[in-house]
Amino acid sequence: MTALQFRSDVTVDLVKHNAKDFDVAMAARVSTIGGSHDETVDLTRDHGLINFLMRDRHGSPFEHNSFTFYIEAPIFVAREFFRHRAGWSYNEQSGRYKELDPVFYVPPRDRDLIQVGRPGAYTFEPGTYDHFGITRWEHEQTYRITWTSYQRMLREGIAKEVARNVLPVGIFTSFYATCNARSLMHFLSLRTMREGSKFPSFPQREIELVAEDMEGIFEERMPITHAAFLRNGRVAP
Protein backbone atom coordinates (compact mmCIF):
# COMPACT_ATOMS: atom_id res chain seq x y z
CA MET A 1 0.00 0.00 0.00
CA THR A 2 1.31 3.47 -0.91
CA ALA A 3 2.40 5.46 2.12
CA LEU A 4 0.41 8.58 2.80
CA GLN A 5 2.19 11.92 3.05
CA PHE A 6 1.00 14.61 5.43
CA ARG A 7 1.97 18.21 4.68
CA SER A 8 1.44 21.49 6.49
CA ASP A 9 3.03 23.67 3.81
CA VAL A 10 2.31 24.70 0.23
CA THR A 11 4.42 25.00 -2.92
CA VAL A 12 4.59 28.18 -4.99
CA ASP A 13 7.09 28.23 -7.88
CA LEU A 14 7.51 30.95 -10.47
CA VAL A 15 7.61 28.96 -13.71
CA LYS A 16 8.08 31.88 -16.08
CA HIS A 17 7.52 35.60 -16.13
CA ASN A 18 7.70 38.68 -18.27
CA ALA A 19 7.30 41.35 -15.63
CA LYS A 20 9.36 44.45 -14.88
CA ASP A 21 8.61 47.88 -13.46
CA PHE A 22 9.63 49.31 -16.83
CA ASP A 23 6.62 47.57 -18.41
CA VAL A 24 4.28 49.72 -16.32
CA ALA A 25 6.06 52.99 -17.13
CA MET A 26 6.30 52.16 -20.85
CA ALA A 27 2.58 51.41 -21.09
CA ALA A 28 1.64 54.59 -19.24
CA ARG A 29 3.88 56.95 -21.21
CA VAL A 30 2.34 56.01 -24.55
CA SER A 31 -0.57 58.23 -23.46
CA THR A 32 1.61 61.35 -23.37
CA ILE A 33 4.76 60.85 -25.44
CA GLY A 34 3.85 58.00 -27.75
CA GLY A 35 5.47 54.59 -27.99
CA SER A 36 9.04 54.18 -26.81
CA HIS A 37 10.25 50.62 -26.39
CA ASP A 38 13.82 51.34 -25.35
CA GLU A 39 14.28 50.03 -21.85
CA THR A 40 15.89 53.09 -20.36
CA VAL A 41 15.26 52.94 -16.63
CA ASP A 42 14.96 56.27 -14.87
CA LEU A 43 14.34 55.22 -11.29
CA THR A 44 13.32 58.70 -10.12
CA ARG A 45 10.79 59.17 -12.92
CA ASP A 46 9.52 55.57 -12.73
CA HIS A 47 9.01 55.73 -8.96
CA GLY A 48 6.95 58.89 -9.27
CA LEU A 49 4.95 57.75 -12.27
CA ILE A 50 4.15 54.30 -10.87
CA ASN A 51 3.14 55.76 -7.54
CA PHE A 52 0.86 58.26 -9.31
CA LEU A 53 -0.76 55.47 -11.31
CA MET A 54 -1.28 53.38 -8.17
CA ARG A 55 -2.56 56.28 -6.07
CA ASP A 56 -5.06 57.50 -8.66
CA ARG A 57 -5.98 53.96 -9.70
CA HIS A 58 -4.99 54.10 -13.35
CA GLY A 59 -4.94 50.34 -13.61
CA SER A 60 -4.37 49.32 -17.23
CA PRO A 61 -0.58 50.02 -17.32
CA PHE A 62 -0.15 47.30 -14.67
CA GLU A 63 -1.59 44.68 -17.04
CA HIS A 64 1.27 44.61 -19.61
CA ASN A 65 3.25 41.84 -17.92
CA SER A 66 2.72 38.25 -16.81
CA PHE A 67 3.56 35.74 -14.09
CA THR A 68 2.99 31.99 -14.36
CA PHE A 69 3.03 30.14 -11.03
CA TYR A 70 2.98 26.43 -10.28
CA ILE A 71 1.11 25.76 -7.05
CA GLU A 72 0.63 22.70 -4.87
CA ALA A 73 -2.02 23.15 -2.19
CA PRO A 74 -5.06 21.39 -0.71
CA ILE A 75 -8.18 21.34 -2.86
CA PHE A 76 -9.99 23.67 -0.47
CA VAL A 77 -7.31 26.29 -1.12
CA ALA A 78 -7.56 25.84 -4.89
CA ARG A 79 -11.32 26.33 -4.77
CA GLU A 80 -10.88 29.64 -2.98
CA PHE A 81 -8.13 30.60 -5.40
CA PHE A 82 -10.26 29.95 -8.49
CA ARG A 83 -12.79 32.52 -7.33
CA HIS A 84 -10.30 35.07 -8.68
CA ARG A 85 -11.30 35.18 -12.35
CA ALA A 86 -10.54 38.62 -13.81
CA GLY A 87 -7.04 38.54 -15.24
CA TRP A 88 -6.32 34.93 -14.27
CA SER A 89 -5.89 31.71 -16.27
CA TYR A 90 -5.78 28.24 -14.68
CA ASN A 91 -5.02 24.64 -15.53
CA GLU A 92 -5.34 22.02 -12.78
CA GLN A 93 -4.46 18.34 -12.56
CA SER A 94 -7.47 16.11 -13.22
CA GLY A 95 -8.67 13.30 -11.00
CA ARG A 96 -10.61 12.03 -14.01
CA TYR A 97 -7.49 11.23 -15.99
CA LYS A 98 -4.73 10.48 -13.47
CA GLU A 99 -4.54 8.56 -10.23
CA LEU A 100 -4.16 11.12 -7.50
CA ASP A 101 -1.20 11.13 -5.14
CA PRO A 102 -1.71 10.35 -1.42
CA VAL A 103 -0.63 13.77 -0.17
CA PHE A 104 -2.87 15.38 2.44
CA TYR A 105 -2.96 18.59 4.45
CA VAL A 106 -2.73 18.57 8.23
CA PRO A 107 -2.78 21.90 10.12
CA PRO A 108 0.55 22.73 11.82
CA ARG A 109 0.87 23.24 15.55
CA ASP A 110 0.83 27.04 15.25
CA ARG A 111 -2.42 27.12 13.25
CA ASP A 112 -5.25 28.81 15.19
CA LEU A 113 -8.04 26.27 15.73
CA ILE A 114 -10.81 27.89 17.78
CA GLN A 115 -13.40 30.18 16.16
CA VAL A 116 -14.79 32.83 18.50
CA GLY A 117 -17.80 34.93 17.55
CA ARG A 118 -20.43 34.73 14.85
CA PRO A 119 -20.04 34.65 11.05
CA GLY A 120 -18.86 38.01 9.76
CA ALA A 121 -17.62 39.06 13.19
CA TYR A 122 -15.35 36.34 14.50
CA THR A 123 -11.71 35.75 15.27
CA PHE A 124 -9.54 32.66 15.58
CA GLU A 125 -7.55 31.75 18.66
CA PRO A 126 -4.91 29.10 19.37
CA GLY A 127 -6.16 25.76 20.57
CA THR A 128 -4.78 23.70 23.43
CA TYR A 129 -2.41 20.80 23.06
CA ASP A 130 -5.45 18.49 23.19
CA HIS A 131 -7.20 20.48 20.47
CA PHE A 132 -4.20 20.06 18.21
CA GLY A 133 -3.93 16.37 19.03
CA ILE A 134 -7.53 15.55 18.15
CA THR A 135 -7.36 17.72 15.02
CA ARG A 136 -4.30 15.90 13.72
CA TRP A 137 -5.68 12.49 14.70
CA GLU A 138 -9.03 13.01 12.96
CA HIS A 139 -7.40 14.39 9.82
CA GLU A 140 -4.96 11.53 9.49
CA GLN A 141 -7.49 8.80 10.30
CA THR A 142 -10.02 10.14 7.83
CA TYR A 143 -7.38 10.41 5.13
CA ARG A 144 -6.32 6.79 5.68
CA ILE A 145 -9.90 5.51 5.50
CA THR A 146 -10.83 7.46 2.37
CA TRP A 147 -7.55 6.65 0.59
CA THR A 148 -8.13 2.95 1.26
CA SER A 149 -11.61 3.24 -0.25
CA TYR A 150 -10.25 5.10 -3.28
CA GLN A 151 -7.58 2.47 -3.90
CA ARG A 152 -10.05 -0.39 -3.44
CA MET A 153 -12.35 1.01 -6.10
CA LEU A 154 -9.49 1.55 -8.53
CA ARG A 155 -8.35 -2.05 -8.06
CA GLU A 156 -11.89 -3.19 -8.88
CA GLY A 157 -11.84 -1.24 -12.12
CA ILE A 158 -14.04 1.65 -11.02
CA ALA A 159 -13.41 4.74 -13.14
CA LYS A 160 -11.08 7.33 -11.62
CA GLU A 161 -13.74 10.02 -11.96
CA VAL A 162 -16.07 7.94 -9.76
CA ALA A 163 -13.54 6.61 -7.26
CA ARG A 164 -12.28 10.12 -6.46
CA ASN A 165 -15.67 11.04 -5.03
CA VAL A 166 -14.71 9.70 -1.61
CA LEU A 167 -11.58 11.82 -1.25
CA PRO A 168 -11.70 14.88 1.04
CA VAL A 169 -10.86 18.48 0.18
CA GLY A 170 -7.69 18.16 2.25
CA ILE A 171 -5.98 16.15 -0.51
CA PHE A 172 -3.37 18.13 -2.44
CA THR A 173 -3.90 19.28 -5.99
CA SER A 174 -1.56 21.12 -8.35
CA PHE A 175 -2.25 23.81 -10.93
CA TYR A 176 -0.74 26.53 -13.06
CA ALA A 177 -1.96 30.08 -12.50
CA THR A 178 -1.10 32.94 -14.86
CA CYS A 179 -1.86 36.58 -14.10
CA ASN A 180 -0.63 40.11 -14.53
CA ALA A 181 0.50 42.50 -11.81
CA ARG A 182 -2.89 44.17 -11.54
CA SER A 183 -4.77 40.91 -10.97
CA LEU A 184 -2.01 39.70 -8.64
CA MET A 185 -2.32 42.81 -6.46
CA HIS A 186 -6.07 42.32 -6.25
CA PHE A 187 -5.47 38.75 -5.08
CA LEU A 188 -2.89 39.87 -2.51
CA SER A 189 -5.14 42.61 -1.14
CA LEU A 190 -7.83 40.03 -0.36
CA ARG A 191 -5.74 37.00 0.62
CA THR A 192 -3.30 38.53 3.10
CA MET A 193 -3.74 40.24 6.44
CA ARG A 194 -1.37 43.20 6.69
CA GLU A 195 -1.06 46.35 8.75
CA GLY A 196 -1.54 49.42 6.61
CA SER A 197 -4.21 47.87 4.39
CA LYS A 198 -6.85 50.43 3.50
CA PHE A 199 -9.43 47.67 3.33
CA PRO A 200 -8.47 45.00 5.87
CA SER A 201 -9.04 41.40 4.84
CA PHE A 202 -9.29 38.25 6.94
CA PRO A 203 -8.25 35.33 4.73
CA GLN A 204 -8.14 31.68 5.67
CA ARG A 205 -4.61 30.97 6.80
CA GLU A 206 -3.90 28.28 4.21
CA ILE A 207 -4.54 30.51 1.20
CA GLU A 208 -2.59 33.27 2.91
CA LEU A 209 0.44 30.95 2.87
CA VAL A 210 0.16 30.82 -0.92
CA ALA A 211 -0.31 34.59 -1.14
CA GLU A 212 2.73 35.29 1.03
CA ASP A 213 4.98 33.28 -1.25
CA MET A 214 3.55 34.96 -4.32
CA GLU A 215 4.03 38.40 -2.81
CA GLY A 216 7.69 37.67 -2.15
CA ILE A 217 8.13 36.85 -5.85
CA PHE A 218 6.19 39.96 -6.88
CA GLU A 219 8.36 42.17 -4.69
CA GLU A 220 11.53 40.66 -6.13
CA ARG A 221 10.48 41.04 -9.78
CA MET A 222 8.69 44.41 -9.60
CA PRO A 223 10.07 46.22 -6.52
CA ILE A 224 8.91 49.74 -7.50
CA THR A 225 5.38 48.56 -8.24
CA HIS A 226 5.27 46.54 -5.03
CA ALA A 227 6.47 49.51 -2.98
CA ALA A 228 3.74 51.70 -4.50
CA PHE A 229 1.20 48.99 -3.69
CA LEU A 230 2.24 49.13 -0.03
CA ARG A 231 2.46 52.92 0.05
CA ASN A 232 -1.11 53.26 -1.18
CA GLY A 233 -2.81 50.95 1.28
CA ARG A 234 -2.49 47.68 -0.65
CA VAL A 235 -5.34 48.64 -2.96
CA ALA A 236 -5.16 47.18 -6.46
CA PRO A 237 -5.46 49.96 -9.07
C-alpha positions as CSV (number, residue, x, y, z in Angstrom):
1,M,0.0,0.0,0.0
2,T,1.3,3.5,-0.9
3,A,2.4,5.5,2.1
4,L,0.4,8.6,2.8
5,Q,2.2,11.9,3.0
6,F,1.0,14.6,5.4
7,R,2.0,18.2,4.7
8,S,1.4,21.5,6.5
9,D,3.0,23.7,3.8
10,V,2.3,24.7,0.2
11,T,4.4,25.0,-2.9
12,V,4.6,28.2,-5.0
13,D,7.1,28.2,-7.9
14,L,7.5,30.9,-10.5
15,V,7.6,29.0,-13.7
16,K,8.1,31.9,-16.1
17,H,7.5,35.6,-16.1
18,N,7.7,38.7,-18.3
19,A,7.3,41.3,-15.6
20,K,9.4,44.5,-14.9
21,D,8.6,47.9,-13.5
22,F,9.6,49.3,-16.8
23,D,6.6,47.6,-18.4
24,V,4.3,49.7,-16.3
25,A,6.1,53.0,-17.1
26,M,6.3,52.2,-20.8
27,A,2.6,51.4,-21.1
28,A,1.6,54.6,-19.2
29,R,3.9,57.0,-21.2
30,V,2.3,56.0,-24.5
31,S,-0.6,58.2,-23.5
32,T,1.6,61.3,-23.4
33,I,4.8,60.9,-25.4
34,G,3.8,58.0,-27.7
35,G,5.5,54.6,-28.0
36,S,9.0,54.2,-26.8
37,H,10.2,50.6,-26.4
38,D,13.8,51.3,-25.4
39,E,14.3,50.0,-21.9
40,T,15.9,53.1,-20.4
41,V,15.3,52.9,-16.6
42,D,15.0,56.3,-14.9
43,L,14.3,55.2,-11.3
44,T,13.3,58.7,-10.1
45,R,10.8,59.2,-12.9
46,D,9.5,55.6,-12.7
47,H,9.0,55.7,-9.0
48,G,6.9,58.9,-9.3
49,L,5.0,57.7,-12.3
50,I,4.1,54.3,-10.9
51,N,3.1,55.8,-7.5
52,F,0.9,58.3,-9.3
53,L,-0.8,55.5,-11.3
54,M,-1.3,53.4,-8.2
55,R,-2.6,56.3,-6.1
56,D,-5.1,57.5,-8.7
57,R,-6.0,54.0,-9.7
58,H,-5.0,54.1,-13.4
59,G,-4.9,50.3,-13.6
60,S,-4.4,49.3,-17.2
61,P,-0.6,50.0,-17.3
62,F,-0.2,47.3,-14.7
63,E,-1.6,44.7,-17.0
64,H,1.3,44.6,-19.6
65,N,3.3,41.8,-17.9
66,S,2.7,38.2,-16.8
67,F,3.6,35.7,-14.1
68,T,3.0,32.0,-14.4
69,F,3.0,30.1,-11.0
70,Y,3.0,26.4,-10.3
71,I,1.1,25.8,-7.0
72,E,0.6,22.7,-4.9
73,A,-2.0,23.2,-2.2
74,P,-5.1,21.4,-0.7
75,I,-8.2,21.3,-2.9
76,F,-10.0,23.7,-0.5
77,V,-7.3,26.3,-1.1
78,A,-7.6,25.8,-4.9
79,R,-11.3,26.3,-4.8
80,E,-10.9,29.6,-3.0
81,F,-8.1,30.6,-5.4
82,F,-10.3,29.9,-8.5
83,R,-12.8,32.5,-7.3
84,H,-10.3,35.1,-8.7
85,R,-11.3,35.2,-12.3
86,A,-10.5,38.6,-13.8
87,G,-7.0,38.5,-15.2
88,W,-6.3,34.9,-14.3
89,S,-5.9,31.7,-16.3
90,Y,-5.8,28.2,-14.7
91,N,-5.0,24.6,-15.5
92,E,-5.3,22.0,-12.8
93,Q,-4.5,18.3,-12.6
94,S,-7.5,16.1,-13.2
95,G,-8.7,13.3,-11.0
96,R,-10.6,12.0,-14.0
97,Y,-7.5,11.2,-16.0
98,K,-4.7,10.5,-13.5
99,E,-4.5,8.6,-10.2
100,L,-4.2,11.1,-7.5
101,D,-1.2,11.1,-5.1
102,P,-1.7,10.4,-1.4
103,V,-0.6,13.8,-0.2
104,F,-2.9,15.4,2.4
105,Y,-3.0,18.6,4.4
106,V,-2.7,18.6,8.2
107,P,-2.8,21.9,10.1
108,P,0.5,22.7,11.8
109,R,0.9,23.2,15.5
110,D,0.8,27.0,15.3
111,R,-2.4,27.1,13.2
112,D,-5.2,28.8,15.2
113,L,-8.0,26.3,15.7
114,I,-10.8,27.9,17.8
115,Q,-13.4,30.2,16.2
116,V,-14.8,32.8,18.5
117,G,-17.8,34.9,17.5
118,R,-20.4,34.7,14.8
119,P,-20.0,34.7,11.1
120,G,-18.9,38.0,9.8
121,A,-17.6,39.1,13.2
122,Y,-15.3,36.3,14.5
123,T,-11.7,35.7,15.3
124,F,-9.5,32.7,15.6
125,E,-7.6,31.8,18.7
126,P,-4.9,29.1,19.4
127,G,-6.2,25.8,20.6
128,T,-4.8,23.7,23.4
129,Y,-2.4,20.8,23.1
130,D,-5.5,18.5,23.2
131,H,-7.2,20.5,20.5
132,F,-4.2,20.1,18.2
133,G,-3.9,16.4,19.0
134,I,-7.5,15.6,18.1
135,T,-7.4,17.7,15.0
136,R,-4.3,15.9,13.7
137,W,-5.7,12.5,14.7
138,E,-9.0,13.0,13.0
139,H,-7.4,14.4,9.8
140,E,-5.0,11.5,9.5
141,Q,-7.5,8.8,10.3
142,T,-10.0,10.1,7.8
143,Y,-7.4,10.4,5.1
144,R,-6.3,6.8,5.7
145,I,-9.9,5.5,5.5
146,T,-10.8,7.5,2.4
147,W,-7.6,6.7,0.6
148,T,-8.1,2.9,1.3
149,S,-11.6,3.2,-0.3
150,Y,-10.3,5.1,-3.3
151,Q,-7.6,2.5,-3.9
152,R,-10.0,-0.4,-3.4
153,M,-12.3,1.0,-6.1
154,L,-9.5,1.6,-8.5
155,R,-8.4,-2.1,-8.1
156,E,-11.9,-3.2,-8.9
157,G,-11.8,-1.2,-12.1
158,I,-14.0,1.6,-11.0
159,A,-13.4,4.7,-13.1
160,K,-11.1,7.3,-11.6
161,E,-13.7,10.0,-12.0
162,V,-16.1,7.9,-9.8
163,A,-13.5,6.6,-7.3
164,R,-12.3,10.1,-6.5
165,N,-15.7,11.0,-5.0
166,V,-14.7,9.7,-1.6
167,L,-11.6,11.8,-1.3
168,P,-11.7,14.9,1.0
169,V,-10.9,18.5,0.2
170,G,-7.7,18.2,2.2
171,I,-6.0,16.2,-0.5
172,F,-3.4,18.1,-2.4
173,T,-3.9,19.3,-6.0
174,S,-1.6,21.1,-8.4
175,F,-2.2,23.8,-10.9
176,Y,-0.7,26.5,-13.1
177,A,-2.0,30.1,-12.5
178,T,-1.1,32.9,-14.9
179,C,-1.9,36.6,-14.1
180,N,-0.6,40.1,-14.5
181,A,0.5,42.5,-11.8
182,R,-2.9,44.2,-11.5
183,S,-4.8,40.9,-11.0
184,L,-2.0,39.7,-8.6
185,M,-2.3,42.8,-6.5
186,H,-6.1,42.3,-6.3
187,F,-5.5,38.8,-5.1
188,L,-2.9,39.9,-2.5
189,S,-5.1,42.6,-1.1
190,L,-7.8,40.0,-0.4
191,R,-5.7,37.0,0.6
192,T,-3.3,38.5,3.1
193,M,-3.7,40.2,6.4
194,R,-1.4,43.2,6.7
195,E,-1.1,46.4,8.7
196,G,-1.5,49.4,6.6
197,S,-4.2,47.9,4.4
198,K,-6.8,50.4,3.5
199,F,-9.4,47.7,3.3
200,P,-8.5,45.0,5.9
201,S,-9.0,41.4,4.8
202,F,-9.3,38.2,6.9
203,P,-8.2,35.3,4.7
204,Q,-8.1,31.7,5.7
205,R,-4.6,31.0,6.8
206,E,-3.9,28.3,4.2
207,I,-4.5,30.5,1.2
208,E,-2.6,33.3,2.9
209,L,0.4,30.9,2.9
210,V,0.2,30.8,-0.9
211,A,-0.3,34.6,-1.1
212,E,2.7,35.3,1.0
213,D,5.0,33.3,-1.2
214,M,3.5,35.0,-4.3
215,E,4.0,38.4,-2.8
216,G,7.7,37.7,-2.2
217,I,8.1,36.8,-5.8
218,F,6.2,40.0,-6.9
219,E,8.4,42.2,-4.7
220,E,11.5,40.7,-6.1
221,R,10.5,41.0,-9.8
222,M,8.7,44.4,-9.6
223,P,10.1,46.2,-6.5
224,I,8.9,49.7,-7.5
225,T,5.4,48.6,-8.2
226,H,5.3,46.5,-5.0
227,A,6.5,49.5,-3.0
228,A,3.7,51.7,-4.5
229,F,1.2,49.0,-3.7
230,L,2.2,49.1,0.0
231,R,2.5,52.9,0.0
232,N,-1.1,53.3,-1.2
233,G,-2.8,50.9,1.3
234,R,-2.5,47.7,-0.7
235,V,-5.3,48.6,-3.0
236,A,-5.2,47.2,-6.5
237,P,-5.5,50.0,-9.1
